């Protein structure tokens, strides 16, 4: 320790992020490339990325924290935390599109390297490229070419992994060249095996049987790589072998300068190198390496060519991010319930399937039992490649019908469009859950988020650069509608454009339905948020009653009026004025039929455990709701 | 209202209990109230009140008196160590009689404002004065208010 005083000063990115109230506190459940379990709350997107890496879950987290606006400015940043779930279903590649490639290289993706998230990955070659030869230049994109990286060199690599995405492209020679490569490798196999044991004419002093290769013939990528690597190892061992008099001296001149092969391109490079050095070695008699030149086993097969790209070539592949299993989701909710963290919004940044829905319900119950009343924001899948909006619409509606997929604490977002990422500025074609979550966290709890009165949804657009609609629009210009029409049993949260010249392409949210059941009265997001807050406030106030003495008539099993009034007063004060802007009957203090009603009837069970109910009946949007709380007090 | 006249029985101080939060506090006496303070005016040449304002709402100070032992034993331990005057509490003043029924008033957002006492060498019971402020008085079990919360809504026909 220096023993000196100092005040370190650093520049923070953006404003200090301090939430105004617990209603704006969110936790994202999703995949990230780094970290595990529950994080601390991050005050900036940069801190979140540094700790949790990349992926759809991190993108969603940063969108919430950064509160970027469409004009590039930032609102007040809002801290949020993340629970990283493992990607039990690994990220995957869709169908690769090389229609815009005129070169000879065959492009594939590496199935063992799993993408971190949902991307439209593209590579664009900036000059004529020969794979394996320096000088090749390319740019990459993760949003379908709507934004490009700076130009980067390919070097001698035969693969390219887009940074921070784990999307890996593999460049292989053309099919005809692979056939030629098979022939070359198989001839090297024959010729080298024949050479190493050749003693005729004193080529070798003894046969080197240890370095005879025996494996499957080269016919596909796996066998090509295996055989050429085995040949490399055998040649490198043979050329320096002097034991037993194989060679008069070691051949230290004709070493193989190419490393082991890992794919077809590097197998081709290695095969060409082996052809070169083997042909030089087998005739090498200097320093008595060989007693006689071996002119029999010369490798003569023609050389295949490495793959090429031409200037302007583009290859594309869509990807999907890792998805959690039901066990992963269960574990996440249990961990959140057991943690000391408090929050009101849980954002599930993974595709909710019909089978996962019940696990959300279980998780919400676990949180409620721990005194954490939450609203869950979830997303449906987006259309697969080639699936049109109407087909997707029908599929989503069928997967989550009212009556079997009901939970009024869940908001299911079924909206896909271009979403501008807060950290990178890329325009991803994804579910807009990340931006919707950012809006929910921003908005006061009793507000219809991104309704025309609240304001347009930021950072999203339903059209591409040509003006064509690329997302799902519940408005009059949508290709198919009805997902927000609860009369059809559809209770999904979507977006729409209005029939208004002044806001032609402005995107608003439809009514944010909850996934309510037929008998649920909490049917939209603000009602759910306010009711959760009321439950928490009433519970906190009512908890102060626990352990206190309550007077009740042992004959009638009813609380005395004084006890009823005492409980009523405490709970009423907690839920009246604090909710003045949220509910219509905030000032209704009537003891028997007002906002707070105490049931005087007491249930007494063994050990003098008193149980009675308190009902909070807020009126919102004209509907009177009923929030029951049960107090059990040991006397 | 759940108080009914029965056989010429009246209420007295033995029927009163005061609860702060969930604790019944044995006050010797309490007083509280509220009012609408209006302003009236007359035009020149008029001997009448020509107009009166709707008025503003104020509450009278809650003024209670508690015996010293009760204060030390019951009330003082419940006060927060630091800043009990900043705590918001509800007060319910209940009137309960086995024949007459029950009713209560609610004083919302009560805050302790002043606790004082006077010592002197006499035989009087030692008492402590407890005063405070509150934001809203609700009368009766129906919790009626002298002031109107939503001034855009008409009052409707009178009940008198």
Boltz contact constraints between the chains, C-beta under 6 A:
constraints:
  - contact:
      token1: [A, 545]
      token2: [B, 22]
      max_distance: 6.0
  - contact:
      token1: [A, 548]
      token2: [B, 22]
      max_distance: 6.0
  - contact:
      token1: [A, 561]
      token2: [B, 102]
      max_distance: 6.0
  - contact:
      token1: [A, 562]
      token2: [B, 17]
      max_distance: 6.0
  - contact:
      token1: [A, 562]
      token2: [B, 94]
      max_distance: 6.0
  - contact:
      token1: [A, 565]
      token2: [B, 92]
      max_distance: 6.0
  - contact:
      token1: [A, 565]
      token2: [B, 94]
      max_distance: 6.0
  - contact:
      token1: [A, 565]
      token2: [B, 104]
      max_distance: 6.0
  - contact:
      token1: [A, 566]
      token2: [B, 19]
      max_distance: 6.0
  - contact:
      token1: [A, 566]
      token2: [B, 22]
      max_distance: 6.0
  - contact:
      token1: [A, 566]
      token2: [B, 92]
      max_distance: 6.0
  - contact:
      token1: [A, 569]
      token2: [B, 90]
      max_distance: 6.0
  - contact:
      token1: [A, 569]
      token2: [B, 92]
      max_distance: 6.0
  - contact:
      token1: [A, 569]
      token2: [B, 106]
      max_distance: 6.0
  - contact:
      token1: [A, 570]
      token2: [B, 21]
      max_distance: 6.0
  - contact:
      token1: [A, 573]
      token2: [B, 90]
      max_distance: 6.0
  - contact:
      token1: [A, 573]
      token2: [B, 108]
      max_distance: 6.0
  - contact:
      token1: [A, 587]
      token2: [B, 149]
      max_distance: 6.0
  - contact:
      token1: [A, 589]
      token2: [B, 138]
      max_distance: 6.0
  - contact:
      token1: [A, 589]
      token2: [B, 143]
      max_distance: 6.0
  - contact:
      token1: [A, 590]
      token2: [B, 142]
      max_distance: 6.0
  - contact:
      token1: [A, 590]
      token2: [B, 143]
      max_distance: 6.0
  - contact:
      token1: [A, 591]
      token2: [B, 141]
      max_distance: 6.0
